[in-house]
Amino acid sequence: MFLSKAPSGIYYLWFRNERGKRQKVSTRCRRKSDALRFLQSFKMERSHRKQPKLFSDFKRDFLLYSQGHLSSGTVTGYHASLDNFQLITGDPPICSITPKHLDMYKLERLKKIAPVTVNIELRALRAAFNTAVRWKLLESSPFKGTKFVPIAEAAPSFFSKADFQKLISVIKECWLREVVIFATLTGLRRSEITNLKWNDVDFNRKIVSVQSTPTFRTKTGKSRIVPLNETGIYLLKSRHGKDISEHVFTLNGRKISEGWLTHKFKYYVYECRFPNDRLRFHSLRHTFASWLVQDGCSIYVVKELLGHSDVKTTQIYSHLSASELHKEVNKISLRLN
């Protein structure tokens, strides 16, 4: 912060604004003593102004807000993405973050993780900055104009019926075998299965209700009804009354840990030596959807069963319905001479 005298004889005060850019303001004084008094007054006024919110402060507030509105898995992902952003960019005032910060972040992350994962982190940052705009901390999001990493669209990994039977045959633990079968019959997410309770099951209507509770939030925050086929009903009835837990699927009478479920599932997938190394527990959800589409089920029905908020998400399975598409186009026949 310093004074400079213009050719007009007026003193100007130079300083750096909240964005770190040099800026000047006229003191409207021709005498240096008056300009110095203006400088002191300006300093005092700035010291009493509210300091700009640092990124770390915003991160804390945003994550606290997210815990009450998003699933624990989503919050964990947001936390990691924001931490990585801060490691790379430091802790600038949130109002000083520009698209350049995001571009540099993207370049640094691409050195360590896959493009798909970078895009997941970028979506988390976009959500955070959009919230900052809504909270009036920013006039506009620095994410505007920032592009995601281009990637080739990969088909979802799912089990063939032969590979699924092989997997089931090698699983030794009854509880895990039941969970794997139920996941494939319903398309429920891992967290939805481990948090499913008996009061969510209606044997008369042959449905399960997937809904948020005080201790669990669905991914979208919305509830949905999932119908059960006869195999699903039989599986649940065989479990009903086995222990006193309120949870449907348990291990030693207790709720199953998502981490332990993933660990055990990966172990048996590895034991099977499947050629597709991208198979994971979430692939059971893909398997449910893929088998339905292959058997002629509408993409829009699959969307509702999976609980997707947008049919575009479900479109990843559309390539599997080629035979059904052929049936439809064959309804149009023209005689060519």
C-alpha positions in Angstrom: 0.0 0.0 0.0 1.5 3.3 -1.1 0.8 6.8 -2.4 1.6 8.2 -5.8 1.1 11.7 -7.2 -0.6 12.0 -10.5 0.4 14.8 -13.1 -2.9 16.5 -12.0 -1.4 16.9 -8.5 -3.9 14.5 -7.0 -2.5 11.7 -4.7 -3.6 8.2 -5.4 -3.5 5.3 -3.0 -2.4 1.9 -4.4 -3.3 -1.4 -2.7 -4.1 -5.0 -3.4 -7.8 -6.0 -3.4 -9.3 -9.2 -2.0 -8.5 -11.0 -5.3 -4.8 -10.0 -4.9 -4.9 -7.6 -7.8 -3.4 -4.1 -7.6 -5.9 -1.4 -7.5 -5.9 2.4 -6.9 -8.3 4.9 -5.4 -8.1 8.7 -5.5 -7.5 10.4 -2.2 -8.9 13.7 -3.7 -6.0 15.4 -1.9 -3.3 17.6 -3.3 -1.3 18.0 -0.1 0.7 15.0 1.0 -0.2 15.4 4.7 -3.9 15.2 3.8 -3.2 12.1 1.6 -1.4 10.4 4.5 -4.4 11.0 6.7 -6.6 9.4 4.0 -4.2 6.4 3.9 -4.5 5.9 7.7 -8.2 6.2 7.5 -8.3 3.7 4.6 -6.2 1.2 6.5 -8.4 1.4 9.6 -11.5 0.9 7.5 -10.1 -2.1 5.8 -9.0 -3.7 9.0 -12.6 -3.5 10.3 -14.0 -5.1 7.1 -14.9 -8.7 7.1 -12.0 -10.8 6.0 -12.6 -12.8 2.8 -13.5 -16.5 3.5 -10.6 -18.8 2.9 -11.1 -22.0 0.9 -10.5 -24.1 4.1 -13.2 -22.2 5.9 -15.7 -22.8 3.0 -14.7 -26.5 2.8 -15.5 -26.9 6.5 -18.9 -25.3 6.2 -19.7 -27.1 2.9 -18.9 -30.5 4.3 -20.9 -29.8 7.5 -23.8 -28.9 5.3 -23.4 -31.9 3.1 -23.5 -34.3 6.0 -27.1 -33.4 6.6 -28.2 -33.5 2.9 -26.1 -36.2 1.2 -25.2 -39.8 1.7 -22.1 -40.7 3.7 -20.4 -42.1 0.6 -21.0 -38.9 -1.3 -19.7 -36.8 1.6 -16.6 -39.0 1.8 -15.9 -38.4 -1.9 -16.5 -34.7 -1.6 -14.1 -34.5 1.4 -11.3 -36.3 -0.5 -11.8 -34.1 -3.6 -11.7 -30.8 -1.6 -8.7 -32.0 0.4 -6.8 -32.8 -2.9 -7.8 -29.4 -4.3 -6.4 -27.6 -1.2 -3.2 -29.6 -1.3 -2.5 -28.4 -4.9 -3.8 -24.8 -4.8 -3.1 -23.9 -1.2 -5.6 -22.0 0.9 -6.6 -18.9 -1.1 -9.7 -16.8 -0.4 -12.5 -18.6 -2.2 -13.3 -15.4 -4.1 -9.8 -15.5 -5.7 -10.1 -19.0 -7.2 -10.2 -18.9 -11.0 -10.6 -21.4 -13.8 -6.8 -21.5 -13.9 -6.7 -23.1 -10.4 -9.1 -25.8 -11.7 -7.0 -26.4 -14.8 -3.8 -26.8 -12.8 -5.6 -29.1 -10.4 -6.8 -31.2 -13.2 -3.3 -31.5 -14.7 -1.7 -32.4 -11.4 -4.3 -35.1 -10.6 -4.0 -36.7 -14.0 -0.4 -37.5 -13.1 -1.6 -39.8 -10.3 -5.1 -41.0 -11.0 -7.2 -42.2 -14.0 -9.2 -39.7 -16.1 -12.5 -41.2 -14.9 -11.5 -40.5 -11.2 -10.4 -37.0 -12.1 -13.9 -36.3 -13.6 -15.5 -37.7 -10.4 -13.4 -35.2 -8.3 -14.3 -32.4 -10.7 -18.0 -33.0 -10.3 -17.5 -32.8 -6.6 -15.7 -29.4 -6.9 -18.4 -28.2 -9.3 -21.1 -29.0 -6.7 -19.1 -27.2 -4.0 -18.6 -24.0 -6.0 -22.2 -24.0 -7.1 -23.1 -24.0 -3.4 -20.7 -21.2 -2.8 -22.6 -19.2 -5.5 -25.9 -20.0 -3.8 -24.5 -18.9 -0.5 -23.5 -15.5 -2.1 -19.8 -16.2 -1.5 -19.2 -16.0 -5.2 -20.8 -14.0 -8.0 -20.2 -16.9 -10.4 -18.6 -20.3 -10.3 -14.9 -20.6 -11.4 -16.0 -23.9 -12.9 -17.6 -22.1 -15.8 -15.7 -23.0 -18.9 -13.7 -25.8 -17.2 -14.0 -29.0 -19.2 -14.0 -32.6 -18.0 -11.3 -34.9 -19.1 -12.5 -36.6 -22.4 -12.7 -40.3 -22.0 -14.0 -43.2 -24.1 -17.4 -44.3 -22.8 -16.9 -47.8 -21.3 -19.6 -50.3 -21.2 -20.7 -51.3 -17.7 -19.0 -54.5 -16.4 -21.5 -57.2 -15.6 -21.5 -61.0 -15.0 -22.6 -63.4 -17.6 -25.0 -66.0 -16.2 -22.2 -68.7 -16.4 -19.7 -66.5 -14.5 -22.4 -65.6 -12.0 -23.0 -69.3 -11.3 -19.3 -69.9 -11.0 -19.0 -67.1 -8.4 -21.9 -68.4 -6.4 -20.4 -71.8 -6.3 -17.1 -70.7 -4.8 -18.5 -68.5 -2.1 -18.3 -70.4 1.2 -20.1 -68.0 3.5 -23.8 -68.3 3.5 -24.4 -64.7 4.4 -22.2 -63.5 1.5 -23.9 -65.8 -1.0 -27.3 -64.6 0.0 -26.2 -60.9 -0.3 -24.7 -61.5 -3.7 -27.9 -63.3 -5.0 -30.2 -60.6 -3.5 -28.1 -57.8 -5.1 -28.4 -59.4 -8.5 -32.2 -60.0 -8.1 -32.9 -56.4 -7.0 -30.2 -54.1 -8.3 -29.8 -52.5 -4.9 -26.7 -50.7 -4.1 -24.3 -52.0 -1.5 -25.3 -49.4 1.1 -29.0 -50.0 0.4 -28.5 -53.7 1.1 -26.5 -53.4 4.3 -29.0 -50.8 5.6 -32.1 -52.8 4.6 -34.4 -53.5 7.6 -37.3 -56.0 8.0 -39.8 -53.2 8.3 -38.8 -52.2 4.7 -40.0 -55.7 3.5 -43.6 -56.3 2.6 -44.1 -60.0 1.9 -47.8 -59.6 1.0 -47.1 -57.0 -1.7 -43.7 -58.7 -2.6 -41.7 -55.5 -2.4 -38.9 -53.8 -0.5 -38.9 -50.1 0.2 -35.6 -48.3 -0.2 -35.8 -45.2 1.9 -33.7 -42.8 3.9 -33.7 -43.1 7.7 -32.1 -41.0 10.5 -29.0 -43.2 10.2 -29.0 -43.8 6.4 -29.6 -41.6 3.3 -30.2 -43.0 -0.1 -27.9 -41.8 -2.8 -30.5 -39.4 -4.4 -32.3 -38.8 -1.1 -35.5 -40.2 -2.7 -37.4 -43.4 -1.8 -38.3 -46.1 -4.3 -40.2 -49.4 -4.3 -38.4 -52.5 -5.7 -40.5 -55.5 -6.6 -39.3 -59.0 -5.6 -39.6 -62.1 -7.7 -40.2 -65.6 -6.3 -36.5 -66.3 -5.7 -36.2 -63.0 -3.8 -39.2 -63.8 -1.7 -37.9 -67.3 -0.9 -34.5 -66.0 0.0 -35.9 -63.4 2.5 -38.4 -65.8 4.0 -35.6 -68.3 4.6 -33.7 -65.5 6.5 -36.7 -64.1 8.4 -36.4 -64.9 12.1 -32.8 -66.3 12.0 -31.7 -63.6 14.5 -33.2 -60.7 16.4 -31.5 -58.0 14.4 -33.6 -55.4 12.7 -31.4 -55.6 9.6 -32.2 -58.1 6.9 -28.7 -59.2 6.2 -26.3 -59.7 9.1 -23.0 -61.3 10.1 -23.1 -63.0 13.5 -26.3 -61.1 14.3 -24.9 -57.7 13.5 -25.2 -55.3 10.6 -22.7 -56.1 7.8 -19.9 -53.6 7.3 -19.7 -52.3 3.7 -15.9 -52.5 3.8 -15.9 -56.1 4.9 -18.5 -57.0 2.3 -16.4 -55.4 -0.5 -13.3 -57.2 0.8 -14.9 -60.6 0.8 -16.5 -60.1 -2.6 -13.2 -59.0 -4.1 -11.5 -62.1 -2.7 -13.9 -64.5 -4.4 -13.9 -62.6 -7.7 -10.1 -62.9 -7.6 -10.4 -66.7 -6.8 -12.5 -67.2 -9.9 -9.8 -65.6 -12.2 -12.4 -64.0 -14.4 -10.8 -62.4 -17.6 -12.7 -59.1 -16.8 -10.6 -57.4 -14.1 -13.2 -54.6 -13.7 -15.8 -56.7 -11.9 -16.6 -55.4 -8.4 -19.6 -55.5 -6.1 -21.3 -52.7 -8.0 -21.1 -54.9 -11.0 -24.0 -56.9 -9.5 -26.2 -53.8 -10.0 -25.0 -53.6 -13.6 -25.7 -57.3 -13.9 -29.3 -56.8 -12.7 -29.9 -54.0 -15.3 -28.0 -55.7 -18.1 -29.9 -59.0 -17.8 -33.2 -57.1 -17.8 -32.4 -55.2 -20.9 -31.1 -58.3 -22.7 -34.5 -59.9 -22.0 -36.3 -57.0 -23.5 -37.1 -54.8 -20.5 -37.6 -51.1 -21.4 -34.8 -48.7 -20.4 -37.4 -46.6 -18.7 -38.6 -49.4 -16.5 -34.9 -50.2 -15.6 -34.5 -46.5 -14.8 -37.2 -46.7 -12.2 -36.0 -50.0 -10.7 -32.5 -48.6 -10.3 -33.7 -45.3 -8.9 -31.9 -43.2 -11.5 -32.9 -39.6 -11.5 -32.2 -39.2 -15.2 -32.7 -41.8 -18.0 -29.4 -40.7 -19.5 -27.7 -42.6 -16.7 -29.6 -45.7 -17.6 -28.7 -45.3 -21.3 -25.4 -47.1 -20.7 -27.3 -50.3 -21.0 -29.0 -49.4 -24.3 -26.5 -51.2 -26.5 -27.5 -54.5 -24.9 -31.0 -54.3 -26.4 -30.0 -54.5 -30.0 -32.2 -57.7 -30.6 -35.2 -55.9 -29.3 -34.5 -52.9 -31.5 -34.4 -55.2 -34.5 -37.8 -56.5 -33.6 -39.2 -53.0 -33.5 -37.7 -51.8 -36.8 -38.8 -55.1 -38.5 -42.4 -54.0 -37.8 -41.9 -51.5 -40.6 -41.9 -53.4 -43.9 -41.8 -52.0 -47.5 -42.1 -53.9 -50.7 -39.2 -53.0 -53.0 -39.6 -53.9 -56.7 
